[in-house]
Amino acid sequence: MNISVNWVDGLLMVGKSDSGHTITMDGPPESGGENLGVRPMEMLLLGVAGCTMIDVVTTLKKMRQDLSHCETKINAERATDHPKVFTNIHIQFTVKGKDLDSKKVDKAITLSAEKYCSASIMLGEMATITHDFEVVE
């Protein structure tokens, strides 16, 4: 996997993925940025949310669950001193569908957390990661 990030001005950067997609990143005004893009540390959490969601959605589909919606929200805390690593990450899933089995939802989330989501497993080496979920009919 190869990516590139090009500096534009101030703290504004444009990243390009190996698959050809681009993303704009920037810092907050108090650090010299102009708030024109996602913060790099937010990108890490977006990656975790996307990685675990892919696992959960594909696993639930393999379990023949009639899933119509999945949302992942992350609340994270960082250390106050440099390096300001993530110390606690809480991932909340909201899944919607017809006759969803909450035991299967729990199993899909556990499989992602313990076996499949390399992004969260990697961050879990530094931070405490917790999960919960809500099933909505």
Secondary structure, DSSP 4 states (H G I P E B T S, - for coil): ---EEEEEETTEEEEE-TTS-EEEE---GGGT--S-SB-HHHHHHHHHHHHHHHHHHHHHHHTT-EEEEEEEEEEEEE-SSSS--EEEEEEEEEEEEES--HHHHHHHHHHIIIII-HHHHHHTTTSEEEEEEEEE-
